[in-house]
């Protein structure tokens, strides 16, 4: 709670993008943790281990996040982010009783079904939406994105949790993902949407 509280507090008093504030706060909290525990020397030791051993093992994750960062910047600089959001609003306007928050989780779910991990999808979609003026508070949009990420973790056969689980229990990734979890995913989607739509009705 203190971690997220400090992130939101710093975001309120410092006019900087949230995606820049989050890593700064996390690094500051890690350093503070070692200082409070009086293990300052461990910062250097763990830093050397991370740079020499951990980073080379995570080359794929770094490459994906770097590519996502380039894509976000390209979309925002070119203005295509607005076209994407305008397309979503066009879909919601064409269907009665449908608004942007109903559709937003499905964007994240679709990206999860083509193999993008939850963190990458959240960074990608959030980065695109940051450059667009939406009629909803940021926390509501974040909740919609996060709900789509949770559902993609439950259902997608192409992300790491399903692959690891299938290697352990010897069941197919379709069964471990879609067949076992589609009911939970549906209930979760409905519960989140009830909250979001009630918020829209009563507070917007």
N, C-alpha and C positions, 0 to 999 in steps of 0.2 A: 504493500500500500504506500509506503514512504517513497519507493522508487517511482511509481506512477504519479504520485502526488507531486514529487519534485519535477517531473517532466512537464506536467500540466501547469505548475506554477511558473516554471522558467518560460514556457511557451506563452503564458499570459503577460509576462513582463519584458520579454525579449522578442522583438519582431524578426524572428528567423523561422524558416520552415521546420515543421515538426520532425521530418526525416533527418534533419541535421542535428536537432537537439537530442534525440534519443540516444545515438551513440556517444555523444559527449557526456550525457548524464550517466550512462552505464559505465563508461571508463572511469569517471570521477567516483562513482560508488564502489567500484572494485578497488581502486587505490585507497579510498577511505576505509574500506573493510580491512585491508591488510595493515593499515596504520593503526586502527583501533585495536586489532589483535596483536599489535607490536611484532609484526612479521614483515617489516619493510623490505628486508633482504629477499624475501620470497617473491616480491614483485619482479625483481631482476631475473631470478632463477626461472620462474614460470614464464616470463617473457621470452627468455632464450629458448626454452623448450618449445614454446608455441611457434616461434619464428622458424626454428630449425626442423621440427618434427610435425607439428599439427597442421601448419599452413600447406606444406606439400601434399598432405593427405586429403586436403579439402580443396584441391585445385578445381574440381568440377563445380562445387558450390560457388566458389569465388567467380568462376567464369560465367555462370548463369546469372549471378547477381550483377556482375559488371555489364553483361549484355542487356539485362533488364534496365539498368541505369541508362545506358545509351539509348535504348528504345524509348524510355520515358522522356528523356531530353529531346529526342528527335520528334516524338509525337507532340510535345508541348511547343517546341520551336516552330514546327510546321503548321500548327493549328488543327491538326487532325484529331486531337483530343476533343475539341469542341464538336467536330463532326460525329464522333462516336457517341458522345453524350446526347447530341441532338437526335441521332438515330434512335437511341433508347427512349427519349421523350416522344418521338414520333410514334413508336410502337405503343407506348402507354396511352397516347392520345387517340390512337386508332381503336383501342379496345376499351369498352366502357368499364368503369369501376376499377381501372388499373392505374397505378401511379408508378413513379420511378423506383420506389423502394421495393415494390413487388419484383421488379425485373433485375435489380442490381445484384442480388446473390447469384443469379444464374450466370452472369458474366464471369464471376469467380469460379463457379462450378465448371463451366465449359473449359476455362483455361486449365483447371485441375485435371480434366479428362483428356487433355492433350499432353499431359506429362509435366506441367509446371508445378513445382512444390508450393505449399501453402504460403511460406514466407515470401517467395518470389512473386506470387500472384498478388499478395497484399501490397507489397512495395510497388508493383507495376500499376495496379488499379488505383491505389492511393495517389501515386505520382501523377497519373493522368487527371484525376479528379481535382487535384490541387490547383490546377490552372483553369478550372471551370467554375463559374458562379452558379452554385446550386441553391435552391430555395429551402434547404433543410440544414439544421445545425450540424456541425462536424461530427459530434458524438453519435448522432443517428446514422449518418452515412457510414461511419466506422463500424457500427454494430451490424449494418447490412452487409458490409464487405466481410466482416469476421464470420457472420453466420454462413455465408457462401463458402468460406474457407473451411469451416468445420464440416459442412456437408460434403465438400470435395474430399476431405480426409476420410470420411466414412465410406464413400461410394467409389471413388476413382481407383481403378485397377493399375494405374500407371505411376502412382506415387510411392515413396519409400516405405511407409508403414504397411501397406498391403503386400508389397513384395517381400519384406522381412517376415511378416506373419505367415505368408504362404510357404516360405522356405523352412519355417519351424514346424507348422502343423500339417504340411504336405497337402493342403487343399488348394484348389485353384484360386487365383487372385480375384476372379469374378465372384466366386462364392464367398470369400473372405470380405470382399467389399460390398458389392451391390446386393447380393442375395441375403446376406446376414443383416445388413444395416439399413435397407431402404425404408423400412417402417420407422425406425428411429430418426432417420433423416427427415422424413415427411413430418413427423410430430414436431421435431425441432424447428423446422421451417415455419410451420403453422404457429407455434408458440412465439417465435421471434416476430413474425409478421403481425400477430395480434398486438404485441407491445408497440411496434413501430406505427401501425395504422391508428391505434388509439392515441398515440402521441401526436400524430398529424391532425387528427380530428379535434382534440381538446386543447392543443397548445400552439397550433399554427393557423 
